[in-house]
């Protein structure tokens, strides 16, 4: 046992932080409650350094741990712990205070720290997650806008593929500016749509009863969508600039995966970083993301095989990539999807999760070994082609 080892446990709340410093023999050296204002956090850091604290641990309580981490990270080794794992540890948790219990667990090396990326990756995470929030708002207000138009009898969304298309957006923009004449609005619609459904039908669909209040509400929704779109594009441009400035090689390398372009590559780097040392194996990364089936077996019976909780932002983008990759011609993922869904008749949704897992495993190997994506399906086809050529050459020589 290291007799010079002094650890600290932090119980972080919204408006207070409880500190417990413990020596190598489990004796409590110092206890105090601090506020959460920056001067108080700096005073807490000084008190910990003065008492020789070299390691500290805290639970990941919402976002309240972030400013605490930022103040302490340069002065000592920190561990961020999932509260779920703290509760799973055996011991006297009911009659001890949380900070004391965290310090005791840290002293006995019973807890493992969570993944906290470097500052530049944290900034990229903020931008990436802001984009996800903006996309949710865009979807929500697009549906609200369509509902407002439907109330007025405007039925163009019944005849277009999606409400984010050019024809629909041009028509809505005209209505927001006060144009409600169907003969004028139909000029915004693409000729292919008019030919498909007929001009009379499209005129009827674009004939509505718009009051001044309706036009005001539609204009406000339209302006909101324009703001969210602009902010989303701004966040993406800044995120791409950070990737190209700090991780240019990895950014280009990830785009060699089928289905991965600018948005997906930046999202993956923002959530995982490029240093895979935190994840000992590809399975560790898959489990951290939440794409690994849970191990819920009792008496030989599987109670559940649902995927576990994990990084929902990374999981969302990987599922989107899997849909694109499964539709990409002549690649491993589309071939895998075809065999599993068409030939083996498995659930398409479950296969998308399997493809997302395979993509994440490929990401781990690419970032760990600094290699581009190797498509096994194309490699196998090339080997088969070379083998056939050799056989033909041998046959021609024997003839």
C-alpha positions, -999 to 999 in steps of 0.1 A, spaced: 0 0 0 12 35 -9 14 53 24 18 87 6 -15 82 -12 -43 107 -4 -76 106 -23 -107 127 -23 -144 120 -30 -167 147 -43 -205 146 -40 -216 171 -66 -250 188 -65 -265 217 -83 -259 242 -55 -233 225 -33 -203 201 -33 -194 179 -4 -157 171 -2 -141 142 18 -103 137 18 -91 103 30 -57 90 39 -41 57 30 -54 41 62 -90 51 55 -89 79 81 -108 111 72 -84 140 69 -107 167 59 -144 173 53 -162 204 41 -191 216 20 -185 241 -7 -206 262 -30 -206 259 -68 -194 294 -77 -161 296 -95 -142 313 -66 -154 286 -42 -143 259 -67 -109 274 -68 -107 276 -30 -117 239 -29 -89 231 -54 -64 249 -32 -75 231 -1 -72 197 -18 -37 205 -31 -26 218 3 -35 185 18 -17 165 -8 -46 151 -27 -33 133 -58 -65 115 -69 -102 125 -68 -134 109 -80 -169 123 -86 -202 110 -99 -214 122 -133 -243 142 -120 -260 158 -150 -238 187 -162 -229 199 -128 -196 180 -127 -182 198 -158 -170 231 -141 -157 211 -111 -137 189 -135 -123 219 -154 -110 235 -122 -94 203 -108 -81 185 -139 -47 204 -140 -39 198 -103 -46 161 -98 -57 129 -114 -95 127 -118 -120 99 -123 -156 105 -135 -178 76 -123 -211 63 -134 -234 64 -103 -248 30 -115 -215 13 -109 -211 30 -75 -244 15 -63 -234 -19 -75 -204 -21 -52 -210 -41 -19 -205 -21 13 -221 1 39 -237 26 15 -268 33 35 -251 47 66 -222 66 51 -222 99 32 -218 98 -6 -185 116 -7 -169 94 20 -181 63 1 -167 75 -32 -133 83 -15 -132 48 1 -140 31 -32 -113 51 -50 -88 43 -23 -95 6 -27 -93 8 -66 -129 -4 -69 -140 21 -95 -130 28 -131 -132 62 -145 -155 71 -174 -142 84 -208 -137 122 -207 -122 135 -240 -96 162 -244 -108 199 -245 -108 202 -283 -130 171 -286 -153 184 -259 -158 216 -279 -166 195 -310 -191 175 -289 -209 207 -280 -213 216 -317 -223 181 -327 -250 178 -300 -262 213 -308 -267 201 -344 -288 172 -331 -310 196 -310 -314 219 -340 -324 190 -363 -351 179 -337 -364 215 -336 -364 216 -374 -385 184 -376 -409 196 -349 -416 230 -364 -418 216 -400 -446 194 -388 -462 223 -370 -460 244 -401 -476 217 -422 -504 213 -396 -510 251 -398 -513 248 -436 -535 218 -435 -559 237 -412 -562 263 -440 -570 236 -466 -536 237 -483 -529 200 -492 -496 201 -512 -479 178 -486 -503 151 -497 -488 151 -532 -450 156 -526 -425 131 -514 -414 152 -484 -422 186 -468 -386 196 -470 -385 195 -509 -379 225 -531 -415 227 -544 -431 226 -510 -406 252 -496 -411 276 -524 -449 274 -521 -447 280 -483 -423 309 -488 -448 325 -512 -477 320 -487 -455 335 -459 -450 366 -480 -488 370 -486 -494 352 -519 -524 328 -517 -536 327 -553 -535 290 -564 -525 301 -600 -495 318 -586 -486 291 -561 -487 263 -587 -458 280 -604 -436 270 -575 -443 233 -580 -420 212 -602 -436 202 -636 -430 165 -629 -453 166 -599 -480 185 -619 -478 159 -647 -480 130 -622 -512 142 -604 -528 165 -630 -530 203 -630 -566 205 -618 -558 183 -588 -528 204 -579 -548 236 -582 -574 221 -559 -548 210 -534 -532 245 -533 -566 263 -528 -570 273 -492 -587 298 -470 -560 319 -454 -569 346 -429 -544 373 -418 -538 354 -386 -530 322 -405 -505 340 -427 -488 356 -396 -485 322 -379 -471 306 -411 -446 334 -416 -434 330 -380 -429 292 -384 -411 299 -417 -388 324 -400 -381 299 -372 -371 272 -397 -348 296 -415 -331 305 -382 -326 268 -372 -313 259 -406 -288 288 -406 -276 278 -371 -273 242 -380 -252 250 -411 -230 274 -390 -224 247 -363 -215 221 -390 -191 245 -407 -173 252 -374 -173 215 -366 -158 206 -400 -132 234 -396 -121 220 -362 -118 185 -377 -97 196 -406 -75 217 -384 -68 191 -356 -76 157 -371 -73 160 -409 -60 125 -415 -86 108 -394 -113 130 -409 -104 119 -444 -98 83 -434 -133 78 -419 -149 90 -452 -136 59 -469 -163 39 -451 -194 34 -473 -221 58 -462 -198 81 -442 -195 117 -455 -187 151 -439 -216 151 -413 -210 115 -402 -172 117 -400 -173 149 -379 -200 134 -356 -179 102 -350 -147 122 -342 -167 146 -319 -181 117 -298 -152 92 -297 -121 114 -304 -93 98 -324 -73 82 -295 -87 47 -289 -64 39 -259 -94 45 -236 -111 15 -253 -89 -15 -249 -108 -35 -276 -134 -28 -303 -160 -46 -280 -153 -20 -253 -162 8 -277 -193 -10 -289 -204 -15 -253 -198 22 -245 -219 32 -275 -247 9 -264 -248 -13 -295 -239 -45 -277 -268 -69 -268 -274 -72 -231 -264 -104 -213 -297 -112 -196 -298 -150 -192 -314 -170 -164 -315 -208 -163 -306 -211 -199 -334 -187 -210 -327 -154 -227 -349 -128 -210 -338 -99 -232 -314 -92 -261 -321 -55 -264 -291 -32 -268 -278 -15 -237 -278 22 -229 -248 42 -241 -239 73 -261 -272 80 -279 -256 107 -302 -231 83 -316 -257 55 -319 -280 78 -338 -254 87 -364 -243 51 -368 -278 39 -375 -282 66 -401 -249 55 -417 -261 19 -416 -292 27 -437 -270 45 -463 -244 18 -463 -270 -10 -467 -282 8 -499 -247 14 -513 -241 -10 -542 -211 -34 -542 -200 -31 -507 -198 -54 -477 -227 -38 -458 -252 -39 -486 -242 -75 -493 -246 -84 -456 -280 -67 -454 -292 -85 -486 -282 -120 -473 -296 -114 -438 -329 -98 -448 -337 -114 -481 -323 -148 -478 -324 -155 -441 -356 -134 -435 -343 -115 -405 -358 -83 -392 -345 -53 -412 -343 -31 -381 -322 -56 -362 -299 -59 -392 -294 -21 -392 -282 -23 -356 -258 -52 -366 -245 -31 -395 -240 -1 -371 -220 -23 -348 -198 -35 -376 -192 1 -387 -181 10 -352 -158 -20 -350 -142 -8 -383 -139 27 -369 -120 14 -339 -95 -6 -361 -90 23 -385 -82 48 -357 -61 23 -337 -41 10 -366 -41 42 -387 -55 23 -417 -81 31 -444 -113 11 -447 -109 -23 -464 -140 -37 -479 -139 -74 -474 -166 -80 -500 -147 -63 -528 -115 -79 -516 -131 -113 -518 -145 -105 -553 -110 -94 -564 -94 -126 -551 -121 -147 -568 -114 -129 -601 -77 -134 -599 -82 -171 -591 -105 -175 -621 -78 -158 -643 -52 -182 -630 -74 -212 -637 -80 -200 -673 -43 -195 -678 -35 -230 -666 -63 -245 -688 -49 -226 -718 -14 -240 -711 -27 -276 -707 -46 -273 -739 
